[in-house]
Amino acid sequence: MSVIPKRESIPIVAPTPIPFQENDKPDFTLLEKNVSKWVKTGLSGFVVGSYGGEEFHLSDSEKILSVTTVSEAHEGQKFVIAGIDTPSPTVAVHMTESYAAAGADMVRIRIPENKKDRSSETLIDYFETVSKYSPLPIIIIHQPRQSITNDATHEEIGAVTQLDNIYAYIISLNYRWECRAAQFVDPSVQLWTCNGSLLLPGAMMGADGACCFFANWAPETCREVIKLVKCGDYKAALSIQNSLYHADSIGMTRGVAAQKAGLNLLGYDSTQPRRPTRSLTSKELSELKLAFQQAKIL
């Protein structure tokens, strides 16, 4: 039985990359092996079927099998969050049921893209439906296609986080907008930062945890930055944060290719990205290795 953490534990989760065989099919044996390694780290849980886990390169059946594999491999020591991205609340509810049956403990639902003809009530209605019928707690993520835009209003964020069954809200990269949004998030709902470069400012905003691919590489480091901010030791937090920028910058530029290359450097069997995403060049890999050394990860 998985344990969903309380606020004071500073949950640190990461998008779980799926290894692929040479024929480009998912390698669930390697995935199970990697999860067994992550279980021994400070990673709180796994986010399966997310952008950093090649969400749009996986079929629905492959996502279900990935959730099942991770859920069984962690043997109740961590928890699993299944990713959902659909504008249909009916489809979202169906997916929550499928993921619950596969062993997921929570679902992470991306706020649907803000359409020009969408009224404020529509987004709230969307989450009212999903929160009412989902068998699993919900984590809301704000992840617009362009980082300088937003797919909700501050008032909508406040209303949605007041619904039952909402566990956490993950901010977007639009830090200026999210500073204000954080003031609307219901106090009972956790606030999570979304990026390795935003650990310190996210914690300053009041973040209780983080969901970022950097946590696959160094979950304890991510937690330490937030912990130091909460303790008021901003100088120490800033020192660690400064050491992470180089590696995280490479990750933001090269995405899942950098994430997997970094895990391979750390001894995981993350193989290569699924086609058509290309792997890092030898030059890019050398730069990532140097960045890991600067961050004291390697």
Long-range contacts (C-beta under 8 A, 24 or more apart in sequence): 1-76, 2-45, 2-71, 2-74, 2-76, 2-78, 2-79, 2-80, 2-105, 3-76, 3-79, 4-79, 4-105, 4-106, 4-137, 4-167, 5-44, 5-45, 5-79, 7-190, 7-208, 9-44, 9-209, 10-208, 10-209, 10-223, 10-226, 10-227, 10-230, 11-44, 11-45, 11-168, 11-190, 11-192, 11-208, 11-209, 11-210, 12-42, 12-43, 12-44, 12-209, 12-210, 12-215, 12-219, 12-222, 12-223, 13-43, 13-44, 13-45, 13-46, 13-47, 13-81, 13-209, 13-210, 13-211, 13-215, 14-43, 14-46, 14-47, 14-52, 14-211, 14-212, 14-213, 14-214, 14-215, 14-216, 14-219, 15-47, 15-50, 15-51, 15-52, 15-53, 15-83, 15-211, 15-213, 15-216, 15-259, 16-46, 16-47, 16-48, 16-50, 16-53, 16-66, 16-70, 16-216, 17-52, 17-53, 17-54, 17-216, 17-256, 17-259, 17-260, 17-263, 17-270, 18-53, 18-54, 18-58, 18-62, 18-66, 18-274, 19-269, 19-270, 19-271, 20-271, 20-272, 20-273, 20-274, 21-271, 24-274, 24-275, 26-58, 26-62, 26-65, 26-66, 27-269, 27-271, 28-65, 28-66, 28-69, 30-269, 30-270, 30-271, 31-66, 31-69, 31-70, 31-73, 32-69, 32-72, 32-73, 33-269, 34-263, 34-268, 34-269, 34-270, 35-69, 35-70, 35-73, 35-74, 36-73, 37-267, 37-268, 38-74, 38-78, 38-216, 39-73, 39-74, 39-75, 39-77, 39-78, 41-219, 41-220, 42-219, 42-220, 42-223, 43-78, 43-215, 43-216, 43-219, 44-78, 44-79, 44-209, 44-219, 45-78, 45-79, 45-80, 45-81, 45-105, 46-70, 46-74, 46-78, 46-79, 46-80, 46-81, 47-81, 47-82, 47-83, 47-108, 47-211, 48-80, 48-81, 48-82, 48-83, 48-104, 49-82, 49-83, 49-84, 50-83, 50-108, 51-83, 51-143, 52-213, 52-255, 52-256, 52-259, 53-83, 53-256, 54-256, 54-273, 54-274, 54-277, 55-83, 55-85, 57-273, 57-274, 57-277, 58-274, 64-98, 64-99, 64-102, 65-102, 67-99, 67-102, 67-103, 67-104, 68-102, 68-103, 70-103, 71-102, 71-103, 71-104, 71-105, 72-103, 79-105, 79-106, 80-104, 80-105, 80-106, 81-105, 81-106, 81-107, 81-108, 81-139, 82-106, 82-107, 82-108, 82-136, 83-107, 83-108, 83-110, 84-108, 84-109, 84-110, 85-109, 85-110, 86-112, 87-112, 87-113, 87-126, 89-125, 89-126, 89-127, 89-129, 89-130, 90-129, 92-126, 92-129, 92-130, 92-134, 93-129, 93-130, 93-133, 93-134, 96-130, 96-133, 96-134, 96-135, 96-136, 96-138, 97-135, 99-136, 100-135, 100-136, 104-136, 105-136, 105-137, 106-136, 106-137, 106-138, 106-139, 106-167, 107-134, 107-136, 107-137, 107-138, 107-139, 108-138, 108-139, 108-140, 108-141, 108-170, 108-211, 109-138, 109-139, 109-140, 109-141, 110-141, 110-142, 110-143, 111-140, 111-141, 111-142, 111-143, 111-151, 111-152, 112-151, 113-144, 113-145, 113-151, 114-144, 114-149, 114-150, 114-151, 114-152, 120-153, 120-155, 120-156, 123-152, 123-156, 123-160, 124-156, 124-159, 124-160, 127-160, 127-163, 127-166, 128-163, 131-163, 131-164, 131-165, 131-166, 132-164, 132-165, 134-165, 137-165, 137-166, 137-167, 138-165, 138-166, 138-167, 139-166, 139-167, 139-168, 139-169, 139-170, 139-192, 139-211, 140-166, 140-168, 140-169, 140-170, 141-169, 141-170, 141-194, 141-211, 142-169, 142-170, 142-171, 142-172, 142-178, 142-181, 143-170, 143-172, 143-194, 144-172, 144-174, 147-172, 147-173, 147-174, 148-174, 149-174, 150-174, 150-177, 154-180, 154-181, 154-183, 154-184, 155-184, 157-181, 157-184, 157-185, 158-184, 158-185, 158-186, 161-185, 161-186, 161-189, 162-186, 168-192, 168-208, 168-209, 170-194, 170-211, 171-198, 171-202, 171-205, 171-207, 173-198, 175-201, 175-205, 178-205, 179-205, 182-206, 193-226, 195-248, 195-252, 196-222, 196-244, 196-247, 196-248, 196-251, 197-241, 197-244, 197-245, 197-248, 197-249, 197-252, 199-225, 199-226, 199-241, 199-244, 200-225, 200-229, 200-234, 200-237, 200-238, 200-241, 202-226, 203-229, 203-230, 203-237, 204-229, 213-251, 213-256, 213-259, 214-244, 214-247, 214-248, 214-251, 216-259, 216-262, 216-263, 217-247, 217-259, 217-262, 217-263, 217-266, 217-292, 217-297, 218-244, 218-295, 218-297, 221-295, 221-297, 243-294, 243-295, 243-296, 244-295, 246-290, 246-291, 246-294, 246-295, 247-288, 247-291, 247-292, 247-294, 247-295, 247-297, 249-291, 250-284, 250-287, 250-288, 250-291, 254-280, 254-284, 258-284, 258-288, 261-285, 261-288, 262-288, 262-292, 265-289, 265-292, 265-298, 266-292, 266-297, 266-298
